[in-house]
Amino acid sequence: MSERESMPYDVVIVGAGPAGLSAAIRLKQLAAETGGELAVCVLEKGSEVGAHILSGAVIDPIALDELLPNWREDGCPLAEVPVTENLHWILSATKHRNLPHALTPPFMHNKGTYTGSLGNLCRWLAGKAEELGVEIFPGFAAAEILFHEDGRVKGVATGDMGVARDGTHKPDYQPGLELHAKYTFFAEGVRGHLSKEIIRQFDLARDSDPQVYGLGIKELWDIDPAKHVPGRVIHTQGWPLGDDANGGGFIYHQAGGQVALGFVTWLNYTNPYISPFQEMQKWKTHPVIAELLKGGKRVSYGARAINDGGLQAIPKLTFPGGVLVGCSAGFLNVPRIKGTHGAMKSAMLAAEAAFAAVRAGREGDELTDYPEAFRASWLYKELSTVRNVVPLVKKYGDTLGSGLAGVTMWAEHFGLKMPFTMKHKPDHESLWRKDQVKKPDYPKPDGVLTFDRLSSVFLSNTNHEEDQPVHLTLKNADVPIEHNLPLFDEPAQRYCPAGVYEVVGVEEGDPKFVINAQNCVHCKTCDIKDPTQNINWVVPEGGGGPNYPNM
């Protein structure tokens, strides 16, 4: 086996999302301000920056204003569509009513926000980073954490290329590359596989609640120009979800006559027959949504897990030799349905701490200035204000829980801090047995308004080299058939939004669990929701996965 080559940097960043790129830019800005040099690189597992980025997205520009104040005049695609109208619909099966703004705190009103493609924003940020001298390596997946002999993080290694499914080396085999750093930033996004290992290795979640999640499923539609209102933002709650699930939908009128729409199902749902994908398809059949989409055409599809845990689920952010930033730690503000500004701000704070450490001649220690700066920031205050919203809705249901959540947000907004912080339970523990529930009724796809999963995955441009080790690994290959099938009718068949998992041969009395890894859109739901935590998502060969053009 060839020995891996290594490259030294001051800071290595895993992930070219909004957090990773913001950290890189801030590091280089600080170096330029002081006339110093700082070697920074960013690894991105997607085929290009933005290929794996998916969000609604309505973005609060507060962090972007701090990072690059002239972004509106500097060609940033986000500036094209400011939010002009903000609506919140409560749905029944056939009706909708609008929740008056007067009932919600001002920070919920989307004043001063923008809607657009987060992937395109990341592409623009990558250009700014490269102008400052950041080295960005798309198509290289960080597959392994490297450690010094004393346990400090030394950096990461990219995955080997050209490995066959049976583990042998193909003719185009290339060993991975080691990237050594004084500090390593993990900015992989939600449920990053290296971030998960770092949290376990250093017991970073010891004093925090378990992280909880939602699955967001998104489509882009070209709609009738007469129905398109640039900057109109709509959020929905209620139907089609029942008492056994929480979540809601979004409809964002964006640039180019397109509407981004999607549905988020919180992954604490109890009914193993729930399919988040089919909940989204059913949601589109609501009369007011179906009318909007009538005469339109679906042009893109994708799915991604999101952090729902809030302040109490953020783990310890530092460890010897590195930090967690962005959604690797979980800075999403769930009631506002916004995480980009929090991801960026966390990364900027970490960058400032790392720059000060390198300038002082330090390396490999804990950047304790970072969590201290977070606790003193507007981001901490924002997340503290809404920390009880998700637990209240989960405990008391959509109607009563939302009402109680509204009361607490108003109280916190006016400075009356609630004397409690509610707890979370892991999503994988929530499923009831299949004999305790009723199967939902989902519409058959018509190919016009509603669709199946495989035709949807086609629109995500997902591709993996087929002859490579399966990146969806099982800790115990017997669990799906011997445990999950009899108890839960193997829920992986339904919670995966890409049709990766199948159980075949049931009618013949010889059931087998099949993993179609080439369909995987890297949403991470299986890693989160599997009831015995038997599925472990690891990175495939670099460049594999979805290729989102405008998501």
PyMOL commands that set and color helices and strands:
alter all, ss='L'
color gray80, all
select helices_A, chain A and resi 18-34+62-67+71-73+77-80+101-103+106-108+118-131+193-201+225-227+255-257+276-283+287-293+311-313+326-328+340-359+369-375+378-385+389-396+398-413+427-429+434-436+453-459+479-488+492-495+517-519+525-529
alter helices_A, ss='H'
color red, helices_A
select strands_A, chain A and resi 6-14+40-44+58-59+85-91+96-98+114-115+135-138+142-147+153-158+161-163+169-174+178-186+213-222+232-238+247-253+258-266+297-307+318-319+322-324+472-474+501-504+512-515+535-537
alter strands_A, ss='S'
color yellow, strands_A
deselect
rebuild
show_as cartoon
